[in-house]
Amino acid sequence: MRTWPGAWWTLHVARHPVAERGSITFGATTIPYSIRRSRRRKKTIEITLDPSEGVLVSAPIKATCAEVARVVHRRAGWIVRKGTETILHARRKQFLSGESVPYLGRQVRIFIKPSLAKHSTVRFRHWSFDVSVPAGLEGEERREAIRRAFVRWYRRRAQERLESAVSRWSKAIGSGPRALLTRDQRQRWGSCAPDGTVRFNWRIVMAEPSLIDYVVAHELLHLRIRTHSRDYWDELGRVMPDYRVRRARLKETGASLSL
């Protein structure tokens, strides 16, 4: 087992049917993290920094807690350098009535009520979210069920709004995608594949409409100009003269667009 000079670490893991949490100590810093397992992930263990969830570790189903902890420890220096105090000590949303979540650049309050239904549902009404959750769910299981319901809701709205934005901006830019997909891309807002498929992070629907337009225009232009060359930025400035303001705004607010 590898150790870092001048550092020591310990492992604490709390198991739950829905989530696992652990922590390591790196020097004088304690790094708590959450583990999310996926059957589709075969070998790699990936770490991301999320403003509301903190340090997230995506791992294969069969990865042991010790293996996960070793990877977190190997990346501990990077985590401490890149992670703000907010991320390292992030308070997860509990999805209780009175909390709020972002949508189209606004913080929208949620109201939760028990239901006899088998699944949690989310309804957007008059700039509030009405959430129904099965009455028998409690604790972490309840929280995760509500979070998944919000993810489903956001992904549907993201697909609708992105399709509309792509239709508008394709005409201005002169290029359109072969396919449009919404994905759970934590590291980027959008991407453009050589075959003409554009992929967008569903979380972009949490942002102001002008920022959604910026991300859409940015990726559609890549269908014509693959690199961030001078020609690329000049052309983006032609169709969106204030793109610099929008890009700066997205960098400023992007970290807060999360569940």
PyMOL commands that set and color helices and strands:
alter all, ss='L'
color gray80, all
select helices_A, chain A and resi 65-74+76-82+85-88+139-173+202-206+209-222+230-239+243-256
alter helices_A, ss='H'
color red, helices_A
select strands_A, chain A and resi 12-15+20-26+29-38+46-50+54-60+100-103+106-115+121-124+128-134+179-183+190-192+197-201
alter strands_A, ss='S'
color yellow, strands_A
deselect
rebuild
show_as cartoon
